[in-house]
Amino acid sequence: MAAPRTLDEAIAEAKKVVGDTATMPNPKADVDKMPDAMVLEVRKFQSALTNLYTELLLIEKALKSCRYGMERNAAIYEKADFGLDEKSRDDAKKIKQARKIFDDFFAQKQKSIDEKGFSELYDRVLQVMQTKWTPPA
């Protein structure tokens, strides 16, 4: 015998066993509607996770763009002569010092971008999204 799908079906089956004169307890909540409400909330949660994932992809794209921009700018300053003559010993020294300033600047900016903890957040959201949940029948 299959389990009843609704409380009314369960009551009807139980009455067959205990008789029509038996009294059935009154339920405290509508058990037939509770799973639907739960499924609705879980679907809202899954939708929110999807939106969060979409936002994370946009953040990831922005971070990659920022990193790429930093790398491109760093490369420009790494090769710059700042209008000085690299063949002159004094100018070569100044160029080297100026390049070091920009190298340190871009390295610090890159480190700051990488330290935002984005990858950990991204991994956690993916882990939650990959969890399988099947609503009750």
C-alpha beads as a LAMMPS data file, in Angstrom:
LAMMPS data file: protein, C-alpha beads

137 atoms
136 bonds

1 atom types
1 bond types

-500.0 500.0 xlo xhi
-500.0 500.0 ylo yhi
-500.0 500.0 zlo zhi

Masses

1 110.0

Atoms # bond

1 1 1 0.000 0.000 0.000
2 1 1 1.408 3.413 -1.005
3 1 1 1.570 6.217 1.514
4 1 1 -1.241 8.784 1.268
5 1 1 -0.305 11.991 -0.559
6 1 1 -2.462 14.346 1.513
7 1 1 -3.583 14.565 5.127
8 1 1 -7.223 14.099 4.033
9 1 1 -6.253 10.841 2.297
10 1 1 -4.401 9.716 5.437
11 1 1 -7.448 10.519 7.597
12 1 1 -9.753 8.641 5.220
13 1 1 -7.492 5.560 5.262
14 1 1 -7.149 5.708 9.037
15 1 1 -10.928 5.900 9.421
16 1 1 -11.220 2.687 7.425
17 1 1 -9.051 1.044 10.074
18 1 1 -10.425 2.636 13.256
19 1 1 -14.007 3.183 12.081
20 1 1 -16.067 6.239 11.296
21 1 1 -16.951 6.829 14.959
22 1 1 -13.311 7.352 15.914
23 1 1 -12.195 10.921 16.475
24 1 1 -9.239 12.289 14.578
25 1 1 -7.025 14.965 16.106
26 1 1 -7.162 18.417 14.570
27 1 1 -3.897 19.331 12.852
28 1 1 -2.105 22.420 14.162
29 1 1 -1.040 23.478 10.675
30 1 1 -2.039 22.760 7.099
31 1 1 0.508 20.040 6.401
32 1 1 -0.508 19.866 2.743
33 1 1 0.497 23.515 2.163
34 1 1 3.695 23.534 4.252
35 1 1 5.862 21.647 1.722
36 1 1 4.684 23.972 -1.057
37 1 1 5.653 26.995 1.029
38 1 1 9.018 25.421 1.783
39 1 1 9.627 24.622 -1.897
40 1 1 8.710 28.207 -2.802
41 1 1 11.250 29.558 -0.283
42 1 1 13.945 27.167 -1.483
43 1 1 13.329 28.250 -5.071
44 1 1 13.630 31.894 -3.997
45 1 1 16.908 31.003 -2.312
46 1 1 18.150 29.206 -5.428
47 1 1 17.185 32.241 -7.506
48 1 1 19.090 34.496 -5.103
49 1 1 22.112 32.195 -5.412
50 1 1 21.908 32.404 -9.188
51 1 1 21.797 36.202 -8.953
52 1 1 24.741 36.154 -6.553
53 1 1 26.685 33.916 -8.924
54 1 1 25.936 36.288 -11.801
55 1 1 27.194 39.214 -9.734
56 1 1 30.319 37.253 -8.825
57 1 1 31.011 36.664 -12.497
58 1 1 30.723 40.409 -13.099
59 1 1 33.099 41.102 -10.206
60 1 1 35.514 38.504 -11.567
61 1 1 35.377 40.137 -14.985
62 1 1 36.029 43.564 -13.427
63 1 1 38.960 42.197 -11.418
64 1 1 40.490 40.588 -14.488
65 1 1 40.038 43.834 -16.393
66 1 1 41.663 45.759 -13.560
67 1 1 44.585 43.329 -13.393
68 1 1 45.043 43.481 -17.151
69 1 1 44.953 47.289 -17.067
70 1 1 47.536 47.344 -14.295
71 1 1 49.784 44.962 -16.221
72 1 1 49.495 47.041 -19.395
73 1 1 50.286 50.267 -17.582
74 1 1 53.162 48.650 -15.687
75 1 1 54.627 47.497 -19.005
76 1 1 54.446 51.030 -20.399
77 1 1 56.316 52.521 -17.440
78 1 1 58.780 49.642 -17.410
79 1 1 59.950 50.656 -20.892
80 1 1 59.602 54.437 -20.532
81 1 1 62.651 56.656 -20.774
82 1 1 60.770 59.695 -19.415
83 1 1 62.244 61.863 -22.140
84 1 1 65.760 61.255 -20.881
85 1 1 68.765 59.794 -22.676
86 1 1 69.412 56.187 -21.609
87 1 1 72.958 56.435 -22.945
88 1 1 73.797 59.158 -20.437
89 1 1 75.028 57.621 -17.193
90 1 1 73.186 60.183 -15.040
91 1 1 69.941 59.877 -17.037
92 1 1 70.143 56.081 -17.014
93 1 1 70.332 56.171 -13.225
94 1 1 67.287 58.477 -13.035
95 1 1 65.356 56.297 -15.480
96 1 1 66.156 53.216 -13.424
97 1 1 64.987 54.918 -10.212
98 1 1 61.782 56.202 -11.837
99 1 1 61.022 52.768 -13.272
100 1 1 61.528 51.259 -9.803
101 1 1 59.017 53.726 -8.345
102 1 1 56.418 52.697 -10.899
103 1 1 57.287 49.024 -10.559
104 1 1 56.699 49.227 -6.790
105 1 1 53.499 51.202 -7.309
106 1 1 51.980 48.700 -9.724
107 1 1 53.138 45.734 -7.648
108 1 1 51.397 47.209 -4.589
109 1 1 48.214 47.861 -6.564
110 1 1 48.254 44.294 -7.887
111 1 1 48.787 42.926 -4.390
112 1 1 45.887 45.013 -3.120
113 1 1 43.610 43.647 -5.838
114 1 1 44.670 40.065 -5.151
115 1 1 44.149 40.396 -1.381
116 1 1 40.445 41.208 -1.600
117 1 1 39.560 37.570 -0.856
118 1 1 37.397 37.296 -3.937
119 1 1 38.457 33.782 -4.852
120 1 1 37.444 32.422 -1.431
121 1 1 33.992 33.996 -1.702
122 1 1 33.654 32.746 -5.270
123 1 1 34.584 29.194 -4.214
124 1 1 32.099 29.207 -1.330
125 1 1 29.222 30.366 -3.515
126 1 1 30.059 27.706 -6.103
127 1 1 30.156 25.071 -3.371
128 1 1 26.704 26.077 -2.124
129 1 1 25.324 26.173 -5.662
130 1 1 26.598 22.674 -6.416
131 1 1 24.742 21.207 -3.442
132 1 1 21.802 19.202 -4.715
133 1 1 18.419 19.536 -3.057
134 1 1 15.282 17.816 -4.225
135 1 1 11.934 19.144 -3.017
136 1 1 9.571 16.659 -1.385
137 1 1 6.926 15.066 -3.603

Bonds

1 1 1 2
2 1 2 3
3 1 3 4
4 1 4 5
5 1 5 6
6 1 6 7
7 1 7 8
8 1 8 9
9 1 9 10
10 1 10 11
11 1 11 12
12 1 12 13
13 1 13 14
14 1 14 15
15 1 15 16
16 1 16 17
17 1 17 18
18 1 18 19
19 1 19 20
20 1 20 21
21 1 21 22
22 1 22 23
23 1 23 24
24 1 24 25
25 1 25 26
26 1 26 27
27 1 27 28
28 1 28 29
29 1 29 30
30 1 30 31
31 1 31 32
32 1 32 33
33 1 33 34
34 1 34 35
35 1 35 36
36 1 36 37
37 1 37 38
38 1 38 39
39 1 39 40
40 1 40 41
41 1 41 42
42 1 42 43
43 1 43 44
44 1 44 45
45 1 45 46
46 1 46 47
47 1 47 48
48 1 48 49
49 1 49 50
50 1 50 51
51 1 51 52
52 1 52 53
53 1 53 54
54 1 54 55
55 1 55 56
56 1 56 57
57 1 57 58
58 1 58 59
59 1 59 60
60 1 60 61
61 1 61 62
62 1 62 63
63 1 63 64
64 1 64 65
65 1 65 66
66 1 66 67
67 1 67 68
68 1 68 69
69 1 69 70
70 1 70 71
71 1 71 72
72 1 72 73
73 1 73 74
74 1 74 75
75 1 75 76
76 1 76 77
77 1 77 78
78 1 78 79
79 1 79 80
80 1 80 81
81 1 81 82
82 1 82 83
83 1 83 84
84 1 84 85
85 1 85 86
86 1 86 87
87 1 87 88
88 1 88 89
89 1 89 90
90 1 90 91
91 1 91 92
92 1 92 93
93 1 93 94
94 1 94 95
95 1 95 96
96 1 96 97
97 1 97 98
98 1 98 99
99 1 99 100
100 1 100 101
101 1 101 102
102 1 102 103
103 1 103 104
104 1 104 105
105 1 105 106
106 1 106 107
107 1 107 108
108 1 108 109
109 1 109 110
110 1 110 111
111 1 111 112
112 1 112 113
113 1 113 114
114 1 114 115
115 1 115 116
116 1 116 117
117 1 117 118
118 1 118 119
119 1 119 120
120 1 120 121
121 1 121 122
122 1 122 123
123 1 123 124
124 1 124 125
125 1 125 126
126 1 126 127
127 1 127 128
128 1 128 129
129 1 129 130
130 1 130 131
131 1 131 132
132 1 132 133
133 1 133 134
134 1 134 135
135 1 135 136
136 1 136 137
